[in-house]
Amino acid sequence: MADMTTPRVLTLMGSGETAPTMVTTHRRLAGRLVDGPAAVRAGVRAVVLDTPYGFQENAPELAERAVAYFSESIDVDLAVAGLIRMRDADPLVIEQGLAAIRSSDYVFAGPGSPTYAVDQWHGTVVPELLTTKLDTGGIVVFASAAALTMGSHTVPVYEIYKCGMEPHWVDGLGILGHIGINAVVIPHYDNAEGGHHDTRFCYLGERRLVQMEALLPTDTWVLGVDEHTGLVIDLDAGRADVVGNGTVTIRVDGASQVHPSGSTIALEHLVEPSATAAASTPTAVTTTASEPTSTPPTATSLSTDIAEAAAEFDAAIDAGNADGAVRAVLRAEAAIHAWSADTLQGDDADHARSTLRAMITRLGAAARDGLVDPRTIRGPLVDILLDIRAGARADKQYELSDLVRDRLAAAGITVNDTAEGAVWEIAD
């Protein structure tokens, strides 16, 4: 159990919890639990609460990816709670998972189904264990589906967006209410996967979000967290810091205060968001309900990394720079590996692999055919032979002249006689 010297921190992430965009945040949080960077792996007791995706057939794989991400990128050994199911599960497995949570000082949970998670957690001691961390010391990092469960209510995302159910709420864990923040959490707040249709606000869109806001108690508001963005709520310091690529939105009665990455929000403003203007640096931007309340991420994503590597590769090939082309291929491979633990890449991963394969294919062609313009290599020799041919023609040695032309043609070089003299080109 964490002692009183352990910081009390709740971090909410909109997405990207196992992506390169959140590495710095995880490292900073883990670093607060130890004396120095060298002590992180030995000093941090971390656990992944795997319930949100426990219904998925690939749940063990998702847990393994989280473990690998923390080991390779954060230098933290992540235990797996093994609580993929808590109803009618093996009592020993449940108790072992709960013991792992009790003994940890860093609890992490991420993607999956928020309604499955709260259904499994309601009536158990999981909510109590989380609030105890925030009371006595511990870092709780909930992202994506897990972040949805933190408020008084949660959005049944799959049920509404995929199954067509009418907009409604499901009871959340109320963890935010325990620390005085009477809000619901909406991750993926700036989602743009829908293209021509509105998938902001965790796939709800503005129309359905307005409907759902009307169903909330009058004192409950919306806390929106963009993708690849986090809100680090430090209960000891009385502040919340916006980190990552995007923004955090405080939306009360349809009006939004938008806090960009780098902002600091006073904890008291999260407790009473409508009482005073936000104490935020830089200043928050207020919008109406009809306006987009956030902008797409501008920093790194897998698609951006791959596009930059592909552009670097093309430029290197065009310049005949073999080393530069290889570096671009290695950069693309490193990006694919770095993003491999991210569970919400969509089509990005397939596109990245396709781009890498195309780069390798072009590199193979360059190895076979060369990167340097063949005219540069053959030109001096061809010019000498054409000078000999011109001399032969001038001396009326047409047999020699034709022999030079025919030998050049056999070597793939076509010679054409013009009024200005002989010109040559490499045949296709």
N, C-alpha and C positions, 0 to 999 in steps of 0.2 A: 504494500500500500504506500502511495506517495506520502511524504511527510509535508509539514507546513512550509518547508522551504521550496517546494516544487511550485512553479508558476501555475496560475489558474487561467487557462486560455481555451476559448472555443473558437475554432476556425471553420468557416463555411466557404466551400468552394463551388463555383458554378459548374465547372467541369475541368478536365485536364489534370485530375488529381494524380495520375500516374504518367503525366506527359512532361517533357522538358520544361514547359512553362512554369510548373510548380516546384521544380527542384529546389530553387533558391528558398522558397517559403518553407518547405519541409526541412531543409538544412538549418535554417534559422531557428525554427521551432525546436528541432532536436537539440541544437546547440545550447538552448536555454536550460537543458536538463543536465548538462555536464560542465566541467571546468574548462575544457578546451577541445579543439577539433580532434586531437588524437584520442580523446577518451570517448568519442561518440558511440562507436560500435559496442564497446563494453559497458557504457554507462546508461544507455537508453533501453528501457524495457517497453517494447512496442508490440502491439497486437492489431491484426486486421479483423474487424468484426464482419464476417462474410455473409451474414443473413440476407441483405438486400438482393443478392443474386443467387441465393441458395436454391431457388426453384429451377435454375438453368442447368442443362445437362453438362455444360462446360464450367460449372462452378469451381471444381478443383483447378482447372487451368487458369481461371481468373485469379484465384488465390496465389498460384505459383508466380504469375506475372507480377502481382503486387509485391511478393517477397523478393523477386529478382530486382525489381525497380528500386526498392528500398536498400537492398544490399549493394547494388552497383552504383546508384546515383546519390543516395543519402548516407551511405556507410552505416546503415542500421540493420540489425537482424530483426526481421518482422516475424512474430509468431502468428499462427492462424488459429482463431478461436474455434473453428469447426462447428459453428452454430448455424449451419445452413437450414436447419429445421429445428424448431423448439417445441412444437406441438406433437405429442405422441412420439417423441424421440427417445433414444436411449438415455436414461437418467444420468448414467456415468459420463456420457459424452457432453451432456448439457453442463454438468457440474465442472467438468474439466475446462470447458469453454469459459464459464463464468469465473473460474479461478484465474484463468489467463487474463481476463479483463481486470479483475481485482488487483492483481499483482503488477499490472502495467502502469506506466505513467504517460503513455502515448497511445491513444485509441483512435484507430483509423477505420473509416467505412466509406464506401463509394457507390458504384453504379448498381443498377438492378431495378426492382419495383418498389416504390415507397409503400404501396398498399400491402404488398406481401410482407415487407419488413415490419410495419406497425402491427399487422395481424399476428405475426410471430412473437413480437416483443410485448404487446399488451398482456398484462396479467403476469409478467415475469419481473425479475429484479433488474433487468437490463436498464430501464430508465433510471432507476434508483442508483445503479452503479455509475452512470454517466453524470448525474447531478452531484453525486458524492465527489467525483473527480473535480468538478467545478467549484465545490464548496471547500474541499480540503487540499487540493493540489493535483494537477494533472492537465494534460493537453488532449483535447478532443477535437479531431479533425474529421468533419463529415462533409462529403461532397456529393454532387449530383443527386441521385435518388435518396441517399442517406440524408443529405441536407434538407430535402423536402419534409422529412419526418420531424425536424427539430421544432417546428412551430406548434401552435395550438391546433391547427388543422393541416392536412396535407392534400395535395392535388393527386387524384387517381389518374395519372397521365395515360397509361395504356388504355384504361377503360373509356376515357373520353376521346383521346386522339385516334386510337386504333380501332376501338369497338363501337364508337358512336353513341356512347351513353350521354345523357344530358349532363351539363356542368353541375358538379356537386363537390362537396368536401368530405373527407374522411378524417376522423379524429387523429391528430398527431400526438407526439410524445410530450409536448409541452415543455421541452427543455429550455427554450428561450423564455417562456413565461416564468420558469424557476429563477432566472437571473433578472427578471423584471422587464423583459422585452416582449410586449404583447403583439407579436407579429406572426405572419406565415412566411415561409421562405419559398421563393421561386427561383431555382437555378436555371441555367440555360436561358437567361433573361433576354439575351440578344440573338437567340438562335435565328439563323437565316436559311436553314435547309430547305424550306418550302419554296424558295425562289419567288414565284409569282403569287403565292398565297402566304398569309401571315402565320409564321410559326414562332414568333417571339413569345416570351413568357412561358418557357417550357412547353412549347408546341400548342399553347392555348390560343394565341392570337389576341388582339385587342378586344374583339367582340365578346369572346367567352370569358376573358379576364374580367371585363366590366360586369358580366352576369354573375360571376362568382364573387366579386367584391361585394355585391349587394346581399349575398347570402352570409357574409361574415358578421359577427357581433360588431356593434358600432365602435368599440374601442380597439378593434384589431385592424392592423394595417399590413401592407405588403413590403417585404424586404427582398428586392431583386438582386441577384448576383449573376453577372455576365459569365459567358464561357471563358475558361482559362483565366479566371479572376477569383480572388479570395477576399474575405473579410476576416481579419484576425482581431478577435475581441479579447482584449487583455483586461480581465476583471480586477487584477491588482492595480494596474495603472489607470483604470477608468477611461480607457480609450479603445477605439477600433480603427485599424489601419487597412486601407484598401490596397491590395497587391495584385500583381499579374498584368494582364493585357488590357482589360476593359474597365467597366465601371460598376459601382454598387448604387442601387436606386432605393430611396425611401419614398414609397408611394402611399399617400394618405388621402382618402376620399377622391381618388382619381388624379390628384396633383402629385407630381414627382420632383424630388430633389435628387440630382444625379451627382455622384461623387467619383471622380476619375481616380485611376491608379495613382498612388502617392498621397492621397488624401488621408487626413486623420479626422475621425468623427468622435466627438465626446460621447462617452457611454450614456450620459444623462440625456443626450438627444435621442438615442435609440430607445430609452425608457419613456421619454415624453416627446415624440417627434413633432407633434403639432403645437407644442407650447412655445417654442422659440425657433428662430432660424438656426440652421445647422451650424455647429461650431466645426468647420471643416477647412482644411488647407490642402489644395487650393479651394476657392469658394465653390460651393455646389451650384449647379445650374437647375433652375426650376422650370418645368415644362407642364403642359396641359395633358390630359389623358389621351387626346387624339394624336399627339405627337410621338414619334419614336423616342423612347427614353434612354437609348444608348446607341452607340455606334459600333460597327463590326470591329473585331480585334485588328490591330495594325501590326502587332508583333508576330513572333514566330508561330508557324503551324507546320505540319508535315507538308502540306501542299505548297506552302511558301518556300520552305527549305528545298524541296525537290525542284521547284521552278527556278530558284536561284542557281542550284547546281547544274541544271540543264542549260541555262543561259551561259554559265561559265564554261561548260563543256563545248557548246556550239562555238563560242568565241575562240576557244583554244584550238579546236579543229580548223576553223577558218584561218587562224594565224599559223597553222602548222606547228603548234606547240604541243608535242606529245606529252611532256611532263604535266602541263596544265590540264590536259584532257584526263589523264589518270587521276590527278588530284580531285577533279570534279566528280569522277566516278566514286572515288573513296569518300568524298563528302556526302554524296547521295546515299551510299551504303550506311555511313555513320548516322545519317538522319533517320533512315528506316529503322535502324537498331534502336536509336534513342526514343523513337515514338512507338516502339513495338508493344510497350505495356499499356499504352493509351487504349481504353476500351471503346472510345467514341469517335473513331476515325472516319466512319462511313465508308465512302468509296476512295478516300485518300490513300489508304494502304495499297489497294489494287493499282491505282494510278501510279503510285510511287514505284512499285515493282515493275510495271510496264515501262515507265520512263527509264529506269535503271537498265532493263534488258535492252532497250533501244540504244542506249549509250554504249553498252558493252558490244553490241553488234556493230555499231559504227567504228568503235575502237578496233575491232577485229578487221574490218575492211581497211582501216588505215594501216594496220600492221601488214596486211597483204599488199596493198597498193601504194603505200607511202603517203606521207602528209605533204611533202614538198611538190610543187608544180613540176611535172616531168620536163616541161620546156626549159626550166632552169638548169636541169642536169644535162639534157641532151643538146641543148642549144649550141654550145661551143663546138661540139663535134659535128653537128649537122651543118653549121656555118662553114666549117673547114671543108667538108665534102662538097657543099654547094659552090664554094670558091673554086675547088678543083674541077667541078662540072662546068662552071662558067668558063674556065680557062680552056677546057677541052672543046666546048662549043665554039669558042672564039677561034681555035685552031682547026675547026672542022673535024675534030675527032669524035664524031657522033656516036660511034660504038661505045667509047669510054663514057661519054656523057649519059647515054641510055643505061649503061651498066650501073653508074652511080645512082641514077634515079630509081632503077628497079631494085637495087639492094636496099635503098632507103624505104621503098614501098614494102618490101618484105619485112622490114623492121617496124612497120606500122606508121611510117611517116610519109605523108602525101606531099608531093612537090608540084606546084602549079607555076607555069611561066606566065608572067605578065609583062606589060610594057615597061614597068618600073624594075623588072627583074624577077627572079624566082622567089616565091614565098612558100612556106611549108607549114604544115599542121599535123598534129598527132591524130591519126584516124581513130574513130570510135571503136 
